[in-house]
Amino acid sequence: MRTDRQLQKDVIEELQWDSAIQADHIGVEVRDGIVTLAGRVGSYAEKYAAERAAQRVAGVRGVAVELDVALPGDSHRTDADIADAATRAIEWNASIPKGRVKVMVEDGCVTLSGEVPWAFARTAAASCVRGLLGVKDVVNLVAIKSPVTVQDVKGKIEAALQRQAHLHSKAVKVGVDRGTVTLSGEVGSLDERDAVEQAVWNAPGVQNVVDHLQVH
């Protein structure tokens, strides 16, 4: 098992490696495998990239993000401008059913709501607005509604995990109760846990994922 000092070094190097991140503005602390990122970043997209970079490091058990988004002067936009840009970005995305996602903006925080039939459409909506100028945060409240049976969901998830060679699917147990999927077992890293979650969200009818996976 890697020590906290080793994990800290690895996370710092991963942040420095990612060209989307100004790593010298981010402090890294690690305690019992939990990484805390603190400091300031110039956009919400950079904040998200920093979180993802920390999660990619093997041995990291969790990530706490305490990064403030301090927008440069030329990046400031009114809430109305952000709402207009976000609405247009969602309308132009072919993965998102038209008229199904609504946008609300308050002090640079974008809240998405509505209903879509697939998880990838929900994810696409957040991805559309994450990199827009002026955005400080994104709250994704879009729900997933799709009429499928429990056995359909469970079978499709298990088949997807088996197809993806980088996932240790035999160590992951899948439970399904209506639209809620519960995951248990062990994975090798946070990145692998995220990959398992993504495979689950791609199944039709999944409305919620309860993640009890342990990182070892």
QUIDA-V490526 format. One line per field, one symbol per residue. phi: phi as a letter, one per 20 degrees, with the letter a starting at -180 (. if undefined). burial: + if it has 9 or more other ideal C-beta (glycine too) atoms within 8 Angstrom, else -. A space follows every 50 residues. Layout:
phi = ???
burial = ???
This chain:
phi = .ffffffgfffgfffffefeceffececccblneeddcpcceafffgfff ffffffffnfeacdddeeedffgedfcfgffffffffffffeeffdgfme ddcccblneeddbpccecffffffffffdgeffnfdacdddfedcbfceg fffffffffffffeffdeffeddddccleddddbocceafffffffgfff ffffnfdbcdddfdec
burial = ---+-+++-+++-++--+--+-+--+-+-+--+++++-+-++++++++++ +-+++++-++--+---+-+-+---+-+-+-+++-+++-++--+--+---+ +-+-+--+++++-+-+-+++++++++-+++-+-+++++---+-+------ -+++-+++-++--+--+++--+-+-+--+++++-+++-+++++++++-++ +++++++-+---+-+-
